[in-house]
Amino acid sequence: MSLEYIIAQSIETVRNEGGPFKDLNDFVARVGPGLEQVILLIKAGAFRFTGRKKSVLLWEAHMLINRNKPESIRPLFSPPVRNYTLPELVQNKIEDVYDEIELFGFPVTVSWFDMLETSFRGR
């Protein structure tokens, strides 16, 4: 699983033409990526600017993209966004590190040695 070249180009073009993305919904509406591509971007940390946890963004992506079926005609006005209330999802830094290892093959935000540090072993 990797980011498609066409999607990467589209992200740059759309952002240059319409300005920065406001949130995940704005990104999905303007770029029109598939669910797999959005999940990849979320796990890679591309939506940190939203201030939302990855787990919440993953839920939102599933709701947005499964809701939006491809249409042959673009609507004149965007329908209002439905806000879903999720329970508080717990996420810690080590989950982000495992996502980085899965996507890139190595940790980005910490070193391999930092991953070995535990309360049992200490530094």
GIURRA-V954117 format. One record per residue. N is the residue number from 1. PSI is psi as a letter, one per 40 degrees, with the letter a starting at -180 (none if undefined). Layout:
n->[N	N]
psi->[PSI	PSI]
This chain:
n->[1	2	3	4	5	6	7	8	9	10	11	12	13	14	15	16	17	18	19	20	21	22	23	24	25	26	27	28	29	30	31	32	33	34	35	36	37	38	39	40	41	42	43	44	45	46	47	48	49	50	51	52	53	54	55	56	57	58	59	60	61	62	63	64	65	66	67	68	69	70	71	72	73	74	75	76	77	78	79	80	81	82	83	84	85	86	87	88	89	90	91	92	93	94	95	96	97	98	99	100	101	102	103	104	105	106	107	108	109	110	111	112	113	114	115	116	117	118	119	120	121	122	123]
psi->[h	i	h	i	d	d	d	d	d	d	d	d	d	d	d	d	d	e	i	i	i	d	a	d	d	d	d	d	d	d	d	f	i	i	d	d	d	d	d	d	d	d	d	e	e	e	f	d	e	d	e	i	i	d	d	d	d	d	d	d	d	d	d	d	d	d	d	h	i	h	i	d	h	h	i	d	i	h	i	i	h	h	h	i	h	i	i	h	h	h	h	i	d	d	d	d	d	d	d	d	d	d	d	e	e	i	i	d	e	i	i	d	d	d	d	e	h	i	d	d	d	a	none]
